[in-house]
Amino acid sequence: MKENAFFTPQEAREIGLEFEEPTPIACRWCGKPLTPLGTELLGQVRWLMSEPCGCQGEVAERERAERAQRAEHEKNVADKVFASGVTRKFANARTSIPEIGDFLLEFDRCGGNGLYISGIVGSGKTHAASALARALVYEGHSVVLTNTLAMLDSIQATYGRDGSQSVGVGRFTGCDLLILDDIGKESGNGWALTTMFQVINSRYEDMRPIVVTSQYTLPVLTKRMGRAGEKESAEAIASRLYEMCDIVTLPDIDYRKSKGKPWLSGA
């Protein structure tokens, strides 16, 4: 007897299965009689469906349903892209930066390795970060794309809800990929750096990757973060980023001024 299969009435008779005669079924588009299909349950065939007709009407309806399903899927993914932090300006971002392409190909085997993307203002950092986020969301990964100012504000807004900031921090430590865009703009005060260290160190210890963009190289960023006297916290953050991230340096071109297209030029 066939396992986990459908039977036609003729096949059921040949095997000797019991069944009630199925109700005649006709194609809703062309009227052609269709062969019922059933499955065996407790020794008796239960009729569930019919064989496809294959007529033009049925094919057209199936194609319409498939288009609608694809459109619904695309909408759901687009919603997840926006929810990840990609803004409408970069909703269709793409990039040809080789290091990002390699990172995406190896993401499931990255072992916590990430990227540190530096470049001058307007060099395409946010565009590249958004393209990276979009690609991973489309692959089903959880991504949070934010800047450090927004991240710190979000964490601070959770104060008083459970007596700690763990709820706010969890969003940034638990996702498959955290992208911190334009790091270096935040205040260098003790709370800001301590909170940033908490997020980055958690991902470091859990071997979860992080992608960082900044207009500052890592040595310059270290000095900038420690400008308010928090040198040890700044160095601790930078040390982990050195270990976690491959360095990507974009060309010194401000595409906003040049009206260029960084996704075509690789920036």
C-alpha positions as a Python dict, from the first residue, in 0.01 Angstrom:
ca = {
    (1, 'M'): (0, 0, 0),
    (2, 'K'): (120, 347, -81),
    (3, 'E'): (229, 549, 225),
    (4, 'N'): (120, 910, 271),
    (5, 'A'): (-26, 915, -81),
    (6, 'F'): (-352, 1001, -251),
    (7, 'F'): (-569, 739, -416),
    (8, 'T'): (-805, 758, -710),
    (9, 'P'): (-1126, 552, -687),
    (10, 'Q'): (-979, 297, -928),
    (11, 'E'): (-661, 261, -721),
    (12, 'A'): (-864, 224, -402),
    (13, 'R'): (-1071, -57, -561),
    (14, 'E'): (-759, -238, -683),
    (15, 'I'): (-607, -227, -336),
    (16, 'G'): (-929, -329, -170),
    (17, 'L'): (-986, -22, 44),
    (18, 'E'): (-1332, 65, 164),
    (19, 'F'): (-1484, 395, 61),
    (20, 'E'): (-1805, 573, -14),
    (21, 'E'): (-1854, 669, -375),
    (22, 'P'): (-1721, 1024, -416),
    (23, 'T'): (-1948, 1306, -524),
    (24, 'P'): (-1886, 1391, -891),
    (25, 'I'): (-1660, 1692, -933),
    (26, 'A'): (-1634, 1915, -1240),
    (27, 'C'): (-1381, 2183, -1328),
    (28, 'R'): (-1520, 2522, -1229),
    (29, 'W'): (-1375, 2681, -1543),
    (30, 'C'): (-1437, 2434, -1826),
    (31, 'G'): (-1681, 2181, -1676),
    (32, 'K'): (-1459, 1879, -1738),
    (33, 'P'): (-1520, 1587, -1494),
    (34, 'L'): (-1231, 1558, -1248),
    (35, 'T'): (-1090, 1249, -1080),
    (36, 'P'): (-1133, 1256, -701),
    (37, 'L'): (-828, 1203, -477),
    (38, 'G'): (-845, 1065, -126),
    (39, 'T'): (-625, 937, 151),
    (40, 'E'): (-657, 626, 369),
    (41, 'L'): (-767, 683, 727),
    (42, 'L'): (-843, 391, 961),
    (43, 'G'): (-886, 157, 668),
    (44, 'Q'): (-1122, 377, 472),
    (45, 'V'): (-1057, 632, 198),
    (46, 'R'): (-1155, 993, 271),
    (47, 'W'): (-1200, 1207, -39),
    (48, 'L'): (-1017, 1538, -6),
    (49, 'M'): (-956, 1691, -348),
    (50, 'S'): (-939, 1621, -717),
    (51, 'E'): (-672, 1594, -980),
    (52, 'P'): (-591, 1923, -1157),
    (53, 'C'): (-769, 1991, -1482),
    (54, 'G'): (-492, 2174, -1664),
    (55, 'C'): (-730, 2392, -1863),
    (56, 'Q'): (-649, 2756, -1937),
    (57, 'G'): (-888, 2885, -1673),
    (58, 'E'): (-734, 2674, -1398),
    (59, 'V'): (-380, 2765, -1504),
    (60, 'A'): (-465, 3135, -1511),
    (61, 'E'): (-622, 3115, -1163),
    (62, 'R'): (-318, 2932, -1025),
    (63, 'E'): (-83, 3193, -1172),
    (64, 'R'): (-297, 3472, -1025),
    (65, 'A'): (-286, 3308, -681),
    (66, 'E'): (92, 3264, -706),
    (67, 'R'): (136, 3632, -800),
    (68, 'A'): (-78, 3736, -505),
    (69, 'Q'): (123, 3511, -273),
    (70, 'R'): (451, 3655, -401),
    (71, 'A'): (320, 4010, -358),
    (72, 'E'): (210, 3935, -3),
    (73, 'H'): (550, 3784, 74),
    (74, 'E'): (729, 4087, -70),
    (75, 'K'): (514, 4319, 140),
    (76, 'N'): (582, 4120, 456),
    (77, 'V'): (956, 4127, 393),
    (78, 'A'): (947, 4500, 310),
    (79, 'D'): (771, 4561, 641),
    (80, 'K'): (1045, 4367, 821),
    (81, 'V'): (1311, 4572, 639),
    (82, 'F'): (1157, 4896, 765),
    (83, 'A'): (1114, 4746, 1111),
    (84, 'S'): (1485, 4662, 1116),
    (85, 'G'): (1568, 5033, 1089),
    (86, 'V'): (1618, 5082, 716),
    (87, 'T'): (1460, 5415, 623),
    (88, 'R'): (1250, 5482, 314),
    (89, 'K'): (1535, 5676, 156),
    (90, 'F'): (1737, 5355, 147),
    (91, 'A'): (1451, 5110, 93),
    (92, 'N'): (1606, 4990, -235),
    (93, 'A'): (1971, 5028, -137),
    (94, 'R'): (2224, 4793, -291),
    (95, 'T'): (2601, 4792, -287),
    (96, 'S'): (2893, 4644, -477),
    (97, 'I'): (3152, 4679, -200),
    (98, 'P'): (3347, 4349, -219),
    (99, 'E'): (3395, 4316, 158),
    (100, 'I'): (3019, 4344, 216),
    (101, 'G'): (2954, 4083, -52),
    (102, 'D'): (3201, 3848, 117),
    (103, 'F'): (3045, 3919, 457),
    (104, 'L'): (2697, 3830, 328),
    (105, 'L'): (2820, 3508, 168),
    (106, 'E'): (2992, 3397, 487),
    (107, 'F'): (2736, 3535, 734),
    (108, 'D'): (2611, 3202, 865),
    (109, 'R'): (2971, 3095, 926),
    (110, 'C'): (3110, 3432, 1044),
    (111, 'G'): (3163, 3321, 1404),
    (112, 'G'): (3100, 3670, 1537),
    (113, 'N'): (3319, 3854, 1286),
    (114, 'G'): (3182, 4183, 1156),
    (115, 'L'): (3282, 4498, 969),
    (116, 'Y'): (3405, 4844, 1061),
    (117, 'I'): (3323, 5073, 768),
    (118, 'S'): (3483, 5417, 778),
    (119, 'G'): (3461, 5705, 535),
    (120, 'I'): (3410, 6078, 513),
    (121, 'V'): (3068, 6241, 535),
    (122, 'G'): (2864, 6148, 227),
    (123, 'S'): (3081, 5854, 126),
    (124, 'G'): (2792, 5606, 128),
    (125, 'K'): (2824, 5445, 471),
    (126, 'T'): (2454, 5449, 557),
    (127, 'H'): (2365, 5338, 206),
    (128, 'A'): (2601, 5041, 235),
    (129, 'A'): (2473, 4954, 583),
    (130, 'S'): (2112, 4966, 460),
    (131, 'A'): (2191, 4742, 163),
    (132, 'L'): (2353, 4493, 397),
    (133, 'A'): (2055, 4500, 634),
    (134, 'R'): (1807, 4451, 348),
    (135, 'A'): (1995, 4149, 214),
    (136, 'L'): (2002, 3973, 550),
    (137, 'V'): (1638, 4049, 631),
    (138, 'Y'): (1541, 3897, 296),
    (139, 'E'): (1732, 3586, 401),
    (140, 'G'): (1527, 3565, 719),
    (141, 'H'): (1777, 3704, 971),
    (142, 'S'): (1691, 3945, 1252),
    (143, 'V'): (1872, 4275, 1201),
    (144, 'V'): (1871, 4602, 1393),
    (145, 'L'): (2009, 4905, 1208),
    (146, 'T'): (2039, 5217, 1421),
    (147, 'N'): (2278, 5493, 1516),
    (148, 'T'): (2428, 5513, 1863),
    (149, 'L'): (2228, 5822, 1957),
    (150, 'A'): (1899, 5646, 1878),
    (151, 'M'): (2014, 5327, 2050),
    (152, 'L'): (2106, 5512, 2370),
    (153, 'D'): (1777, 5704, 2367),
    (154, 'S'): (1587, 5377, 2320),
    (155, 'I'): (1765, 5209, 2610),
    (156, 'Q'): (1721, 5509, 2837),
    (157, 'A'): (1347, 5517, 2757),
    (158, 'T'): (1310, 5172, 2915),
    (159, 'Y'): (1429, 5292, 3257),
    (160, 'G'): (1184, 5232, 3539),
    (161, 'R'): (984, 4962, 3362),
    (162, 'D'): (1155, 4669, 3531),
    (163, 'G'): (1413, 4835, 3752),
    (164, 'S'): (1694, 4795, 3500),
    (165, 'Q'): (1791, 4867, 3142),
    (166, 'S'): (1813, 4499, 3046),
    (167, 'V'): (1489, 4511, 2845),
    (168, 'G'): (1616, 4797, 2630),
    (169, 'V'): (1962, 4648, 2587),
    (170, 'G'): (1822, 4309, 2487),
    (171, 'R'): (1694, 4433, 2153),
    (172, 'F'): (2048, 4523, 2049),
    (173, 'T'): (2230, 4226, 2199),
    (174, 'G'): (1997, 3947, 2089),
    (175, 'C'): (1949, 4011, 1715),
    (176, 'D'): (2142, 3816, 1453),
    (177, 'L'): (2319, 4135, 1341),
    (178, 'L'): (2350, 4478, 1498),
    (179, 'I'): (2447, 4764, 1267),
    (180, 'L'): (2559, 5079, 1449),
    (181, 'D'): (2558, 5357, 1193),
    (182, 'D'): (2768, 5672, 1229),
    (183, 'I'): (2929, 5590, 1563),
    (184, 'G'): (3123, 5878, 1716),
    (185, 'K'): (2842, 6134, 1723),
    (186, 'E'): (2727, 6039, 2074),
    (187, 'S'): (2830, 6208, 2396),
    (188, 'G'): (3147, 6078, 2558),
    (189, 'N'): (2995, 6075, 2906),
    (190, 'G'): (3025, 5780, 3139),
    (191, 'W'): (2671, 5646, 3100),
    (192, 'A'): (2682, 5655, 2720),
    (193, 'L'): (3013, 5468, 2698),
    (194, 'T'): (2921, 5220, 2970),
    (195, 'T'): (2598, 5137, 2789),
    (196, 'M'): (2773, 5108, 2453),
    (197, 'F'): (3030, 4881, 2614),
    (198, 'Q'): (2753, 4665, 2759),
    (199, 'V'): (2596, 4615, 2417),
    (200, 'I'): (2921, 4556, 2229),
    (201, 'N'): (3073, 4334, 2497),
    (202, 'S'): (2759, 4118, 2510),
    (203, 'R'): (2779, 4058, 2137),
    (204, 'Y'): (3154, 3998, 2165),
    (205, 'E'): (3109, 3730, 2432),
    (206, 'D'): (2812, 3567, 2256),
    (207, 'M'): (3001, 3573, 1923),
    (208, 'R'): (2726, 3770, 1754),
    (209, 'P'): (2849, 3991, 1470),
    (210, 'I'): (2833, 4369, 1463),
    (211, 'V'): (2875, 4612, 1173),
    (212, 'V'): (2984, 4964, 1258),
    (213, 'T'): (3008, 5268, 1032),
    (214, 'S'): (3186, 5590, 1123),
    (215, 'Q'): (3344, 5895, 970),
    (216, 'Y'): (3638, 5823, 1202),
    (217, 'T'): (3903, 5555, 1179),
    (218, 'L'): (3919, 5332, 1486),
    (219, 'P'): (4224, 5509, 1639),
    (220, 'V'): (4056, 5848, 1596),
    (221, 'L'): (3726, 5711, 1727),
    (222, 'T'): (3899, 5584, 2039),
    (223, 'K'): (4033, 5930, 2119),
    (224, 'R'): (3699, 6091, 2040),
    (225, 'M'): (3501, 5856, 2265),
    (226, 'G'): (3744, 5921, 2550),
    (227, 'R'): (3736, 6298, 2513),
    (228, 'A'): (3531, 6345, 2833),
    (229, 'G'): (3779, 6150, 3042),
    (230, 'E'): (3633, 5801, 2989),
    (231, 'K'): (3954, 5672, 2832),
    (232, 'E'): (3934, 5319, 2973),
    (233, 'S'): (3579, 5258, 2847),
    (234, 'A'): (3670, 5402, 2507),
    (235, 'E'): (3973, 5175, 2477),
    (236, 'A'): (3771, 4872, 2590),
    (237, 'I'): (3511, 4936, 2320),
    (238, 'A'): (3771, 4996, 2051),
    (239, 'S'): (3970, 4686, 2151),
    (240, 'R'): (3667, 4464, 2096),
    (241, 'L'): (3584, 4628, 1766),
    (242, 'Y'): (3942, 4570, 1649),
    (243, 'E'): (3904, 4200, 1721),
    (244, 'M'): (3547, 4162, 1596),
    (245, 'C'): (3558, 4364, 1274),
    (246, 'D'): (3739, 4364, 943),
    (247, 'I'): (3826, 4719, 840),
    (248, 'V'): (3662, 4864, 528),
    (249, 'T'): (3775, 5212, 417),
    (250, 'L'): (3559, 5393, 164),
    (251, 'P'): (3699, 5639, -93),
    (252, 'D'): (3714, 6004, 12),
    (253, 'I'): (3423, 6108, -207),
    (254, 'D'): (3116, 6296, -85),
    (255, 'Y'): (2848, 6155, -313),
    (256, 'R'): (2591, 6401, -186),
    (257, 'K'): (2794, 6686, -337),
    (258, 'S'): (2894, 6499, -649),
    (259, 'K'): (2543, 6356, -705),
    (260, 'G'): (2709, 6021, -760),
    (261, 'K'): (2568, 5675, -705),
    (262, 'P'): (2772, 5493, -440),
    (263, 'W'): (2593, 5162, -505),
    (264, 'L'): (2742, 5163, -856),
    (265, 'S'): (3088, 5290, -766),
    (266, 'G'): (3135, 5056, -469),
    (267, 'A'): (3115, 5322, -198),
}
